[in-house]
Amino acid sequence: MGRLTGGDPSLLRRINSAVVLDALRGAGTATLTDLTRVTGLSRPTVEGVVEGLIGDGLVAEVAPGEPEKGQTRRQGRPARRFRFRTEAGHLLGVEIGPHRVAVLLSGLDGEISGTGSREVAQTASADERLEQVRALVAQVLRRSGVARSSLRAVGVGTPGIVEADGTVRLCTALPGWTGLALGERLRRSFRCPVLVENDANAAAVAEHWKGSATDSDDIVFVLAGLSPGAGSLIGGRLHRGFGGAAGEIGAMHLLGREATPEALLSTTGEPLPPLDEQAVAEVFADARRGDERARAAVDRFIQRLVHDVAALVLALDPELVVVGGWAAGLEGVLDPLREELSRFCLRPPRVALSVLGDAAVATGALRVALDHVEDSLFALAGTVTERR
């Protein structure tokens, strides 16, 4: 931020506000004395900042309560206590996928207070898919009693290579999605920032926030499917690559890696229809029932998947690989992955299944929105999803 001087009163006020608000967020409730001790600011400064934050609607004074059991009420006027108003704004996390859209709603603390999802045909046009998103958002807000005007940010997770402005540069999973100015289209429906992220990247952020990777800062999340993708955190920060195309392991077959996933999972000699998850589910079910052709198809797919993941692990050297998507439900997916990584990698990472399941993308999108708001309220350090 540079050196602060007496000529920076506005910046200094913003920094003091961020420091006090962050302290309140961590404390739950606090007195002026508590805040003075925690922040190192003078009491008059803290008092002035708190009054300003109350005026902004971000802080509320807590009414004096009864003493806890075993304690006696102190004589005299109790010290004023304050709290961060997590209800001062709301956030949305939106997943837009080939077969469904999903929405998560939270307050400024990221605690989920509303959810919704609905099926969408894989063949739906871009306009039809976006209309389903708008309708679902309206439904979730209405059921939760939240006004659209209270939204502070909306995060969106979508398949494809996503540019910084929310334009989808390339996407083979959704009709009419390549070249779509998704961020711009969605901003017409909201009076707040809309931040668009690749779905595997969003899922990686989610696992780091609330899933299998909460104790790791160097991770790879594999969103397994007929068009697999991966998201990576390096040193605790999301790695998108120069143009947003990092982790597109679904394109490995373009490098001469034999057949496509649709061909690998075929039991008839004819490739499965692209992105036909029902056909994939039937192959997996047949394999579990002991069908030899289905078992061979699943084995071929797992072998390809672990080779693709191994290439990413060799390049990034993560501490942990998390597997999500429908492959996370496959019996035995972890052992082949561990075995292959041990064969090919100089330092094999730990391997785990996603614990968030089909909520991973929407949860990560919510975290993207929360990071944006936190960056504006507590802008003292970079966030996990901050774009450089």
C-alpha positions, -999 to +999 in steps of 0.1 A: +000+000+000+030+023+003+039+045+032+010+062+050+014+099+058-008+127+073-019+134+037-037+100+035-067+105+058-092+087+036-070+057+031-061+056+068-098+057+077-105+028+054-076+008+068-087+015+104-123+004+095-110-028+079-089-036+110-118-030+134-143-048+113-121-078+109-115-079+146-152-078+152-158-106+127-133-128+145-145-120+180-183-124+176-190-096+200-165-071+216-164-040+237-144-009+228-118-020+253-115-054+235-112-037+201-086-013+214-065-041+227-068-064+197-062-037+170-036-015+188-056+016+178-064+043+203-098+042+220-110+075+204-101+061+170-119+028+176-149+046+189-151+068+159-146+039+135-173+018+153-198+047+150-190+050+113-195+013+108-229+014+126-239+042+103-229+021+073-250-008+086-221-031+090-220-031+128-247-032+155-247-026+192-256-057+212-283-052+239-271-059+274-280-095+284-285-113+317-254-125+335-243-161+329-252-187+354-230-185+385-221-148+378-236-118+396-247-087+378-221-060+380-230-027+395-231+003+372-236+006+334-224-024+315-198-018+288-212-014+253-208-045+231-208-046+193-210-073+166-204-076+128-238-076+110-235-107+088-271-100+077-260-066+062-257-082+028-260-115+010-241-136-015-250-161-042-230-191-055-244-203-088-235-235-107-243-237-144-238-273-156-247-294-186-277-310-168-286-287-139-283-253-124-279-248-086-279-218-062-265-213-027-274-182-007-255-169+024-249-139+046-216-120+048-202-149+069-206-174+042-230-196+062-255-211+038-291-199+044-309-210+012-304-236-016-321-246-048-315-266-079-333-277-110-327-300-140-319-285-174-317-303-207-282-308-220-294-295-253-309-263-239-297-231-256-277-204-238-308-182-235-329-211-220-302-220-196-297-185-184-335-181-180-335-212-157-307-196-136-327-163-132-358-182-123-340-203-097-323-173-082-357-156-078-371-187-062-343-190-037-345-153-027-382-155-024-382-186-002-355-171+020-371-137+024-341-119+010-344-088-012-324-088-044-311-054-035-292-069-005-269-090-027-233-079-025-218-103-050-227-133-071-202-161-079-208-184-109-191-217-117-193-229-153-176-254-176-151-238-201-122-215-203-133-182-186-116-149-191-113-123-164-144-103-175-166-134-174-165-142-211-164-180-219-136-183-245-142-220-252-167-245-239-176-279-255-200-289-227-228-264-232-245-254-265-239-218-275-215-213-246-183-206-265-178-169-269-207-161-245-203-129-225-217-147-195-206-122-169-221-093-189-254-112-195-258-121-158-249-086-146-281-073-162-300-093-136-281-080-105-270-047-090-238-061-077-206-076-091-209-110-109-177-131-109-175-160-133-151-189-126-143-223-143-162-251-126-132-272-116-114-241-103-145-233-082-146-268-069-109-267-059-117-235-039-146-252-022-126-282-011-099-259+003-126-239+021-150-266+035-140-299+020-112-325+019-084-299+015-089-275+044-054-283+057-035-281+024-025-251+003-010-270-026-038-291-041-052-304-074-089-310-077-100-334-105-135-329-118-139-363-134-163-369-162-164-375-200-147-341-203-125-340-172-110-309-159-088-299-129-084-269-107-053-261-087-043-241-057-006-232-054+006-217-021-031-212-012-040-192-043-060-203-072-039-209-103-058-201-135-029-199-159-021-170-182-054-173-202-076-192-178-069-226-194-048-243-166-060-278-158-078-286-190-068-323-189-099-332-209-078-321-240-051-346-234-064-369-261-055-341-286-018-348-278-021-383-292-034-400-260-053-426-280-091-426-278-115-400-263-132-408-229-164-415-249-146-442-268-129-456-237-162-461-219-179-477-248-190-514-244-203-516-280-175-504-302-194-471-308-184-441-286-209-429-261-228-397-269-208-367-257-216-356-221-243-383-218-240-389-181-269-414-180-251-436-205-219-433-183-239-442-152-253-474-169-217-485-178-207-480-142-237-499-129-231-528-153-194-529-141-206-532-105-229-560-115-199-579-130-204-573-167-170-580-182-172-555-210-183-527-187-156-535-162-130-533-190-144-500-201-143-486-166-107-498-162-097-481-194-113-449-183-096-450-148-063-457-165-066-427-187-078-405-158-049-414-136-023-408-164-038-373-170-037-365-133-001-378-131+009-353-158-006-325-138+010-338-105+044-340-122+041-303-132+027-289-100+039-312-072+008-308-050+004-321-015-030-334-021-052-346-051-090-345-045-112-364-069-147-351-075-175-353-101-193-386-108-160-405-107-159-398-069-186-425-065-166-452-083-155-480-061-118-485-062-109-452-079-084-442-052-062-473-052-055-472-090-048-435-087-024-439-058-007-468-076-002-449-108+010-417-091+035-438-072+048-452-105+051-419-123+056-392-097+088-384-079+069-375-047+034-390-048+007-367-032-020-378-009-053-387-026-088-382-013-124-381-025-144-349-025-166-346+006-188-319-010-201-341-038-224-323-063-224-291-041-187-284-048-190-261-077-218-239-062-199-238-029-167-227-046-187-200-065-201-188-032-165-186-019-155-165-050-183-141-041-173-140-005-137-134-014-147-104-035-167-089-006-141-096+020-115-079-003-136-048-002-144-049+035-111-062+049-087-053+021-055-059+040-043-091+022-049-110-010-077-136-011-076-172-025-094-162-057-080-128-063-070-122-099-035-108-104 
